[in-house]
Amino acid sequence: MRSILLLSAVLLAAPGAAQDMPATPLKVPPPPAQAQAPGGAPPPLEVSVTGGISAPMPIAIPTMPTDRVTDTQAGSTDALGKQLADIVTSDLKSSGLFNPLPPAQLRTVMFPEVTQPAFSYWGGSGAQALVQGFVRANGDGTLTVGCYLYDVSAQTELMRQGFVVPPADWRRAGHKCADMVYTRLTGEGPYFDSRVVYVSETGPKARRIKRLAIMDQDGANHRFLTNGQSIVLTPRFAPNQQSIVYMSFVNDKPAIYVYDLGSGRQRLVTTTERQTFAPRFSPDGRWIVYSMSINGNTNIYRVPAAGGTPQRLTNTPGINTGGSYSPDGSRIVFESDRSGSQQLYVMNADGSNQQRISFGGGRYATPVWSPRGDLIAFTKIAGAFRIGIMSPSGSGEKLLTNSWQDEGPSWSPNGRVLMFFRQGRGNAGKADLWSVDLTGVNERRIPTPLDGSDPGWGPLRP
């Protein structure tokens, strides 16, 4: 499948003009200056990311028109225009920071209007920001999707981007449009154009069938990777997103495998007869850190991703597991019961300088370092299981969820949202995927065909 091609260095031609796109550098008008014009100009349009859903920005996202209705492998261009607007709407609403206008307040946008918004109408709609775009079928079978962001009050264009995609990737254009809007208005990094690998579960709790599954972050494009003949756990993407490392019970013995997404082939990471589990790639993809149990003790090891001799990083009695690299690869956070209960520790990537960082009441498990490097997420066990965050030094502990059993956090690519799984009570309790942002306010369930656990959120797609 062809990768998506970004045209962010090309100024999109006005939809009402000729079909050719002039090779003019993209120029994004700066936000309007504050209080410069007589009577005071409107302040720059921006969204606060600290208030969660307390004051989401009203935003209008009408159907994207087409210059001519054309049938494509992804459907007709007029139908795609509505579906793309729906994807942008869903993505922005799911962030908790935007409040898309209801359909009754969205006027029909004609193709020439994409670059000449009806500000007189949108100004009275209550929208502060406006997202317009278009869909065009190209002669080579690809699609061009244009995306424009406007400040309604200042009546100015804030940003525009264009995307040329093969029909199979049309949804990615919608996610990238939403990422453009989100990034421009919040100052945060993008995360909508990303994927999640997780464990799909079915059957009674005593005899669960667990399969690897992959999907877009919004639950679309779902597919199973394994057939369920062996239980799988803790899948995690490689940095290049071409493979997944995970643990599988083959012949009732846990071992670590790498699944190649292109070929569907699986390979054993280590040939030891010992039990190995909890794998994760290093940020540069060169290493896999994992745990291995020997004579009742469990320690953390690392092994070259291509195979080789394992190196032991911890050497204490008890259980050391759950290693996760810092984004620069210099340190690893892990859990250990060396002090008598599960607590979080940080060490250098070579195993030196091991220091405990958690000192609150209860136990701590499943630590994972934020891609921004500023936080560590974890599962807090103190009666209930809750998702929390703290700094790499252990300060600023904050619990984000308050359910009966939430565990296994995984970071979004921009380090602002966490995905985790929530287990219901009793033998009939379902396991579902959920997400929560750093405010702890915007919590939502992620749709999956069956029960879901152990999510691994991948990097932003190229």
ABEGO torsion letter per residue (X at the ends): XBBBBBAAABBBBBAABBABBBBBBBBBBBBBBBGABBGEBBBBBBBBAAAEAABBBBBBBBBBBBABBBBBAAEBAAAAAAAAAAAAAAAAAAAGABBBBBAAABBBBBAAAAABBBAAAAAAAGBABBBBBBBBBBAAGBBBBBBBBBBAAAGBBABBBBBBBBAAAAAAAAAAAAAAAAAAAAGBBBAABBBBBBBBBBEBAABBBBBBBBBBAAGBGBBBABAGABBBBGBBBBAAGABBBBBBBBGGBBBBBBBBAAAGBBBBABABABBBBGBBBBAAGABBBBBBBBGGBBBBBBBBAAEEBBBBABBBBEBBBGBBBBAAGABBBBBBAAAGBBBBBBBBAAGBGBBBABABBEBBBGBBBBAAGABBBBBBBBGBBBBBBBBAAGBGBBBABBBABBBGBBBBAAGABBBBBBBBBEAABBBBBBBBBAAGABBBBBBBABBBBGBBBBBBBX
